[in-house]
Amino acid sequence: SGLYPPSIKSEVPQDYLSRYFNQLFDNSYQVTKQLRSMVVFATHNLIQDPPFSNMDVVSCRNTLIYLQNPAQQKVMAFFHFA
């Protein structure tokens, strides 16, 4: 639910960290409650699960490179639907 390791500190600008994240006791970071209320954090099987709808942004970094062409086509159709 919007949890990130301490290593994001070197990857995310400080003003974003202070504005959009809370640092937890173990030095990990969690997205602020206000931002989490506007975001769906979910594990989703892109091939088998029905697509989400009404999405503004879908982030699946480097996902398509691991799929064969027929699966890529199916996933892209789901993204288009979302």
TALINLIN-V891693 format. One record per pair of residues at least 4 apart in sequence whose ideal C-beta (glycine too) atoms are under 6 Angstrom apart, sorted by the first residue. I is the first residue (numbers start at 1). J is the second residue. Records with the same first field share a line. If there is no record, write none. Layout:
I->J / J
This chain:
1->41
2->30 / 31 / 36 / 41
3->28 / 30
4->8 / 29
5->28
6->27 / 28
8->12 / 29
12->16 / 17
15->19
16->20
17->21
20->32 / 35
21->29
22->30 / 32
23->29
24->28 / 30
31->35 / 36
44->49
45->49
46->75
47->71
51->78 / 81 / 82
52->82
55->82
58->79 / 82
64->72
67->71 / 72
